[in-house]
Amino acid sequence: MNIDLVIITLIVGIGTWVFRVLPTKIDLSAGNPGGPVSRFLAATGPAAIAALFAVSFLPMLEPDITVLAPIAVGIAATVAGFIFKRDVALATFIGAIAYGIAYALIAM
């Protein structure tokens, strides 16, 4: 087995563990609501969604309109949902529903 692969896997695993455990161990009640820890934790959700977005959609990008149209509709609906309500979960749900509907209409 390649030792580089093992090292990268360990680094990523430890980093993931730290990002998941650290927020549960920090006492935020005494901290500043606008402080760096609060800002970091507030940015973690959108950053995770952006990472999942890139990993999910980049392989599907190709010049075929039947593939690109549902992706474009889903992205537009997600952005519009976030601008309308400023809720990441609701925007993601709206985008997923819009993508599904666009995909179903094109598949007909």
PyMOL commands that set and color helices and strands:
alter all, ss='L'
color gray80, all
select helices_A, chain A and resi 3-25+36-60+65-85+88-107
alter helices_A, ss='H'
color red, helices_A
deselect
rebuild
show_as cartoon
